[in-house]
Amino acid sequence: MARVVVPPHPGVLSALGLAAAPERVDVLASLHRPLADLEGRELEDAFQPLVAAAAAALPEAGVTRFVDCRFRGQGYE
């Protein structure tokens, strides 16, 4: 590496990024089921308390739902 650039006040840029970023809340839970055993409303029912917690934390925000899945024996989603 021929050159390294270090800003004179790097903490200020970090604080500015935090102040300028939109508010966000992540609400998580685990639901371990084989896909074949997952009942119709079970996933919807699992999301209800998470959506309620997110709405309580940021009432004006939209909610995006994500599901991480893995294969049997896989160590990560």
Secondary structure, DSSP 4 states (H G I P E B T S, - for coil): -------S-HHHHHHHHHHHSPP-----------GGG--TTHHHHHHHHHHHHHHHHSTTS----------TT-S--
